Amino acid sequence: MTALEPADLIASYLDDAMVADIIAIGRRLVEVKERVGHGRYETFVRDRLGFSVSSALRFVRAYQMLESAKLTDLRLLETVQIDCSALYLLSSPATPEQVRAARLKLPLPVNGFAMPR
């Protein structure tokens, strides 16, 4: 075992934990948006949570992407091996479905399915 291997192992555990946190935060933001109602969500995100609206949107998109792929169960997500940066990039509306499907090892979308914006 080299000196880098333990550090890499620790980093992978941190990434797994952060991905789990991103999923949990995204899920909660979806719930909050439904509860606070139209016109209040952005204010709630900024003032109460201290997030920018764009940060909140990245959490939500990541959660929704994994939810639609049935990967919000962390045991399934472990088979994908994804870090936080890749998660945000894959959940971006600019990422083609083919790239997303290939990275997550999913079948290509059918009937015009697209990621939420």
WORA-V397358 format. One record per residue. RES is the residue in one letter. SS is DSSP state (a for helix, b for strand, c for the rest). PHI is phi in whole degrees, 0 to 359 (NA if undefined). OMEGA is omega as a letter, one per 40 degrees, with the letter a starting at -180 (NA if undefined). Layout:
RES_SS_PHI_OMEGA ; RES_SS_PHI_OMEGA
This chain:
M_c_NA_i ; T_c_273_a ; A_a_295_a ; L_a_283_a ; E_a_300_i ; P_a_299_i ; A_a_296_i ; D_a_297_i ; L_a_296_i ; I_a_298_i ; A_a_300_i ; S_a_294_i ; Y_a_295_i ; L_a_296_i ; D_a_300_i ; D_a_300_i ; A_a_294_a ; M_a_292_i ; V_a_297_i ; A_a_299_i ; D_a_294_i ; I_a_300_i ; I_a_298_a ; A_a_296_i ; I_a_296_i ; G_a_301_i ; R_a_300_a ; R_a_294_i ; L_a_296_i ; V_a_298_i ; E_a_296_a ; V_a_297_a ; K_a_300_i ; E_a_293_a ; R_a_281_a ; V_a_282_i ; G_c_87_a ; H_c_299_i ; G_c_85_a ; R_c_250_a ; Y_a_298_a ; E_a_297_i ; T_a_295_i ; F_a_300_a ; V_a_298_a ; R_a_290_a ; D_a_277_a ; R_a_275_a ; L_a_263_a ; G_c_76_i ; F_c_265_i ; S_c_281_i ; V_a_297_i ; S_a_292_i ; S_a_295_i ; A_a_300_i ; L_a_296_i ; R_a_296_i ; F_a_299_a ; V_a_296_i ; R_a_298_i ; A_a_298_i ; Y_a_299_a ; Q_a_296_i ; M_a_298_a ; L_a_290_i ; E_a_296_a ; S_a_294_i ; A_c_270_a ; K_c_60_a ; L_c_245_i ; T_c_283_i ; D_c_284_a ; L_a_298_i ; R_a_295_i ; L_a_287_a ; L_a_297_i ; E_c_300_i ; T_c_287_a ; V_c_274_a ; Q_c_53_a ; I_c_233_i ; D_c_260_a ; C_a_299_a ; S_a_298_i ; A_a_295_i ; L_a_300_i ; Y_a_296_i ; L_a_295_a ; L_a_295_a ; S_c_275_i ; S_c_292_i ; P_c_299_a ; A_c_283_a ; T_c_279_i ; P_c_297_i ; E_a_304_a ; Q_a_297_i ; V_a_293_i ; R_a_300_a ; A_a_297_a ; A_a_294_a ; R_a_291_i ; L_a_270_a ; K_c_56_a ; L_c_247_i ; P_c_292_i ; L_c_297_a ; P_c_297_a ; V_c_240_i ; N_c_58_i ; G_c_72_i ; F_c_300_i ; A_c_221_i ; M_c_292_i ; P_c_296_i ; R_c_258_NA
